Amino acid sequence: MRKLTYFIACSIDGFIGDPEGDASAMISLVDEELLEFLRAEYPETVPTHGRRALGMDDLPNKRFDTIVQGRASYDLALKEGITSPYAHLREYVASRTLGESPDPNVEIIADDLVGRVRALKAEDSAYDVYLCGGAGLAGELVDEIDELVIKTYPIVQGSGMPMFASGFAITEFTLESVRALGNGVLVRTYSRKH
């Protein structure tokens, strides 16, 4: 069974963006050490156009071959004219309103999101499934998430878009590792507690 991994950046106080979801406040903290970490361990989490700009286009996928992202996350790429932001992965966008996909590489999941994600997890593959966000999607899939990889940036936002937009429920995870980078970013990995 493949894992669904929520790989996300957030502030110290747990926000993945401002109230509208804009995460640009974290961009200034992306330095060479963080990029090297991504190159070495998670190159497929960098969008295709970013991989090209950073000279990472030739790097093989290490952890994921499939991405699931929400409509708001996908809209960020569409606003830039990019219809397949993760062309190096199988792309799925969860949206009840998008209708037809603007790109043949992107499949829209309009209904039975949990069932579709369970089917992706049941596929026979050496690679896992990357849950890109956002908060609403993560909230809908919280019971399917097997692993959290949280890049915590050394900023406090005070309010904003939470990591999970869902009702109150305790879900336990076990800390697997913590990596501290020189710029103050912590990368914490958790596994679902069974």
Residue pairs with C-beta under 8 A, 6 or more apart in sequence:
1 121
1 122
2 120
2 121
2 122
2 123
2 125
2 127
2 128
2 129
3 121
3 128
3 129
3 146
3 147
4 68
4 117
4 120
4 121
4 128
4 129
4 131
4 141
4 144
4 145
4 146
4 147
5 63
5 64
5 128
5 129
5 130
5 131
5 145
5 146
5 147
5 148
5 149
6 131
6 133
6 138
6 141
6 145
6 147
6 148
6 149
6 163
7 42
7 45
7 130
7 131
7 132
7 149
7 151
8 16
8 132
8 133
8 138
8 148
8 149
8 150
8 151
8 163
9 16
9 23
9 26
9 150
9 151
9 152
9 153
10 16
10 150
10 151
10 152
10 153
10 163
11 25
11 26
11 152
11 153
11 155
11 156
11 157
11 160
12 152
12 153
12 154
12 155
12 156
13 156
13 157
13 158
14 162
14 163
15 157
15 159
15 160
15 161
15 162
15 163
16 23
16 133
16 134
16 135
16 160
16 161
16 162
16 163
17 23
17 134
17 160
17 161
18 25
18 157
18 160
18 161
19 159
19 160
19 161
20 161
21 72
21 73
21 134
21 135
21 161
25 155
25 157
26 153
26 155
29 153
29 154
29 155
29 183
29 184
29 185
31 181
31 182
31 183
33 181
33 182
33 183
34 151
34 181
34 183
34 185
35 54
37 179
37 181
37 187
38 45
38 46
39 54
39 56
39 59
41 62
41 63
42 62
42 63
42 149
43 51
43 56
43 59
43 60
43 61
43 62
44 61
44 62
44 63
44 64
44 65
44 86
44 88
44 89
44 130
45 64
45 130
45 132
46 54
46 56
47 77
47 82
47 85
47 86
48 57
48 82
48 84
48 85
48 86
48 87
48 88
49 80
49 82
49 85
50 56
51 57
51 59
51 88
61 88
61 89
61 127
63 127
63 128
63 130
64 89
64 127
64 128
64 129
64 130
65 89
65 90
65 125
65 127
66 89
66 90
66 91
66 92
66 120
66 125
66 127
66 128
66 129
66 130
67 86
67 89
67 90
67 91
67 92
67 129
67 130
67 131
67 132
68 92
68 93
68 94
68 109
68 117
68 120
68 129
68 130
68 131
68 132
68 137
68 141
69 86
69 91
69 92
69 93
69 94
69 131
69 132
69 133
69 134
69 137
70 93
70 94
70 95
70 132
70 133
70 134
70 136
70 137
71 93
71 94
71 95
71 97
71 98
72 134
72 136
73 132
73 133
73 134
73 137
74 85
74 93
74 95
74 98
74 106
77 83
77 85
78 102
83 102
83 103
83 106
84 91
84 103
84 105
84 106
85 91
86 132
87 105
89 130
90 105
90 107
91 103
91 105
91 106
91 107
92 106
92 107
92 108
92 109
92 116
92 120
93 101
93 106
93 107
93 108
93 109
94 108
94 109
94 113
94 137
94 140
95 108
95 109
95 110
96 110
96 111
98 108
98 110
99 108
100 108
101 107
101 108
109 116
113 137
113 140
113 141
114 140
114 141
114 143
114 144
117 129
117 141
117 144
118 144
120 129
121 129
121 144
121 146
128 147
131 137
131 138
131 141
131 145
134 161
134 165
135 161
135 162
135 163
135 164
135 165
136 165
138 145
138 163
138 164
138 165
138 166
139 164
139 165
139 166
139 167
140 166
142 164
142 166
142 169
142 171
143 171
145 192
146 191
146 192
147 189
147 190
147 191
147 192
148 173
148 188
148 189
148 190
149 187
149 188
149 189
150 163
150 186
150 187
150 188
150 189
150 190
151 185
151 186
151 187
152 185
152 186
152 187
152 188
153 184
153 185
154 183
154 184
154 185
171 192
172 192
172 193
173 190
173 191
173 192
173 193
174 190
174 191
174 192
174 193
175 188
175 189
175 190
176 189
176 190
176 191
177 187
177 188
177 189
178 186
178 187
178 188
178 189
179 186
179 187
179 188
180 186
181 187
